[in-house]
Amino acid sequence: MSMMQTFLINLDRVPERLALMEERFRAHGAAFERVPAVDARLLSDADIARYVDGIGYWGRLSRSEVACFLSHRLCWQRIVDRDLPYALVLEDDVRLGEDVGELLAQTRWIPQDADLVKLETSLKPVWLDRSVAARAAGRSVTRLYSSHDCTAAYVVSLATARRLLRETQRFRDEVDELLFTERSALNRSLTIYQMDPAPFAQEWKLGDVDGIPGLASSLKDRDEKVWPKRSLPVRLRNMAGQGRRDLTQAVMEFLGRRHTTVVAFR
């Protein structure tokens, strides 16, 4: 039985978050390895030009979004460098649910065909397969067939880490837009599972913006982003694409193969 390698993304200038996460993990008898996050304040215009490839679905990436993406790439690189079969990537604004120590003590619950396993919930409706692929710590692991935003807690396989590094040398969308939304061609090509109930959830999703030091300022940066203006043909094309995906989900639910649910945090 092998333990799950866990990487925690944390900025040097917010040691309070690190201390809080150390306390939370210690309470569960679990551990993580800190990955120093890329600091948006230190990114130059040249850095932005090197990595950002145009304007994405939600507009031009902010410096914080670029830094976040690059921080996740650092985790994927560690997985590849160490030849890890799987690893858990965490952002440092998550709350831990029950039995996290038991869950991370082994990896045999990960489906063999899984590219990604999402371990958090955004508390929004998602489409899941009706069949359960695995169980762990009183939780089910099932195929995820819809968008489920945020990248605060997910397991990634070695092969997928290699692919992500190869395909994101330049990027234009947020990391969660790329990995966990149906609009993304990459997302639609991956085999993604969801753990339910989820053992992790971001503090702000639970309504606690003050619970994590420095979180309010990062949310402010996101809220001040300039969103793109789309032409009518583009809006119609996007609506048609989403309509086709929604119809597929409805048909699969009618056939009894999928169901819509809000993944709980426990």
N, C-alpha and C positions, 0 to 999 in steps of 0.2 A: 504494500500500500504506500503510495507516494503522496506527499503533502503538496498543496497548491502553492506555487510561487506567486507572491502578491507584490505588485509594484504600486506604490502610492506617489502620485504627482504632487509636489509641494514646492511653493516659491520660497526662496531663501529669506525674503523680507516678511514672511508671515509665519514665524516659528510658533506662534500661538496655535495655529491650526495643527501643526505637527505634534505639539504636546498633547492637544486634545485627542488626536487620532491614536497616539501611542497609549493614552489612558484607556480609550475605548477598546482597542485591540487587546490590551493587557487584561482587561476585565473578562474577555472571552477566551483567554488562553491562546491567542493567535498572534501572529507577527507579520510584518511587512518590510519591504525594502524601499527606502525613500529614493525617488527619482527627482533630482532638482529640476523644477519646471523652467521652461524658457520664459524669461521676464519680458513682457510687452514693452516696458519702459526702456529696455535696452536694445530693442529692434530698430535698426536703421532703415531709411528708405531703400537702401540697396538690398537689405535682407528681404523686405517686402517684395521688391521687384524680382528677386531671385526665386521666391517660392510661390507667389500668387500669380495665377494664370487667368487673368480677366475677372469679370464680374459674375458672381454666382447667382443662384436662385433667389436668395434673400439680399442681394446687393453685394457691394464690394466689402470684403472682409475687413473687420476692424483689426487693430494691432493685437488686441486681446484674443481675438478669435484665431489669428495666425499663430500667436504664441501657444495657445491651447492645442492647436493641431500639431505643432512641432513637438510639444511635450509628449503627446501620445506617440508620435513617431519615435521618440527616444525609448519609450517602453517597448515598442515593437522591435527596435534594434537590439535591445538587451535579450529579448526572447530568441532572436535569430543568432546573436553572437554566442549565446550559451546553449543553443540547440535544445531549448525547452519544449516538450511536447505541447504544453498549455501553460498559460499564466493568466492571472487576474490583474486587470488594470483598474485602478481606483483613482478618482479625484478626491481631494481632501475636504470636501464639504458634504460627506455622506454620513448618515446615521446608520448604525448597525442594528439589525434585527436580532431575533432569537437564534441561538445555536449556531452562530457564525463560526465559532471555533470548531465545532463538530463538522460543519460543512466543508471547511477549508483543510481539514485533516486528511482528506483523500480526494482523488480525482476520478474514481471509477464511475461516477454518476454522469460524466460527460459523454454524450452520444458520440460514437466513433466517427460519424459523418459531420459533426458540428464544426463549422468555421468560427462561429461566435455563439456565446451563450450570454444572454442579457440577465444580469442579476439585480437590476434595479427596476423600479416602477416610476412612471411619471403620473400615475393615478388618472390616466385617460383610457378610454376604451381601446382595446386592441383585438385583433383576430388571432385566435390560437387553434391549433389542431385539436380535435377531440380525443385523439389517442395520446397516451402518456408514454414518452420514450424512456424515462428514467425517474427514479425517486431518490431523494436525499434529504436527511434531516427533517422529515415530515413535509417535504415540498415536492412538487411535480416539475418535470422538465418536458416541455412540449414545443413543437415547431411554432415559430412566430411568423405570421403571414401578412403583417401590416406594419405601417410606420409605428415606431415607439421611440420618441426622441430622447436625447441626452446620452452622454457617454461617461457617466460617473462610476459605473461598475459593470464590467463585462469580461468574460473569459475569451481569449483568442488563441487559436491553434498556431503551431509553428508554421505550417504551410500558408496559413492566412496572413500571418505577420510578414512573411517573405513577400507575399503578393501585395500587401498594402504598402510596404516600403517601395516596391518597384513601381506601383501605380500612383503614388502620391508624392513623387519628387517635386511636382508642381501641382497646385490645387486651387480651386476657386470657391469651394463651399466649406462650411463648417464641418468638423469631423463627425458630428452626430448626423448631419444632413447626408453625408456620404455613406455612413455605415448603417443608419437605422431609419431611413425614410424611403418609401416606395418610389419616390421620384428619381432616386439614384439608380443608375444602371448597375453599379457595383453592388448595391444592396440586393437587387433582384437576382444577381448571379451567385449570392452567398446562401449557404444553409445556416439559418439562424434559429436558435432555440431561446425560450423564455423560461425562467424559473418562477414558479408561482406557489405560494406567496413569495415576493421578492425579499431577500435578506438585506438589501440596501435601498436607501432612498435619500435624495438630496434634501438638505435642511430646508431650502426655500420651497421645495415642493410640498413639504409638510407645514409650511407657514411660519417657519422660524428663521427669518432673515438675520436676526441678531444672534443666533446661536453659533455662528461661525465667524471669527474675526476676519474682516476684510471683504466679506461677501457682498455687502450692500454696494460697495464701490464697483465691483465687477458687474453686478446687475445693472447699475446705472450706465456703465459703458455700453452694455447691450441695448438698453432702452434708448440711447441717444444715436443709435445707428441710423443711417439714411437708407431707407428701403427703396428698391428699384421701381420705376414706373414702366409698366408693360403695355405694349400695344394691344389693341383688341384681338388681332389674329393670334398673338401669343397667349393671351388670356383664354381664348376659346380652345386652343390646342391643349393647354394645361387642364382645362375643365373636362375636355373629352378624355384625356388620359386618365384622370382621376375617376371619371364616370365608368370607364372600362374596368378599372381595378375594383371599384365598389360593386359593379355588377358581378364580377367573378367571385367576390367574397359572398355576396348574397346567394349565388347559385350553390356554392360549396356549403353554405350553412343549410340551405334547403335540402341538400343531399345528405346532410348529417355528418359532414366531414370536418367542419370548422364551427367555431362559435365565437361570439364577441363577449368580452368581459373586461372589467377593470382589475388589473393585477393589484392585489393588496400588498401592503408592507407589513411584515411580521418578523 
